[in-house]
């Protein structure tokens, strides 16, 4: 059981990197893949890895992960099963994003973007690319860099809510409810 506890700690750390203020998506990407190798049948890990692959336009890998999550959904709460059913279509879709990411996945972090010293107008595009891929915290940071102002646009408030909702969903998927 200790091994499972360690995997959950690593998953929490990956979630902090993906959803949190550090916004080190490149490291989260690697963490999630390593966690998957250690526990290839955990439907919550599979679901989040599907989201990550989808965000980085690795659509075939996203499809593989969501299919595995669905196969292993008996370990989910009823709410978790609802999330899989709701998000399945999006994660099985091969889509074209409107705005490309400015860095490849293995380099994508807020710090690396800031080091490139984009003009404010480019941050708007980065924000759009991030929001489109459900990288809500990166979208928030990019928009705040774009407006360079204490007043954040209304959409950043919505992105905070969506970011928190995605993270909460991961926790609620695993919890066994009184079913």
Secondary structure by P-SEA (a helix, b strand, c coil): caaaaaaaaaaaaaaaaacccccaaaaaaaaaaaaaaaccccaaaaaaaaaaaaaacaaaaaaaaaaaaaaacccccaaaaaaaaaaccccccccccccccccccccccaaaaaaacccaaaaaaaaaaaaaacaaaaaaaaaaaaaccccccaaaaaaaaaaaaaaaaaaaaaccccc
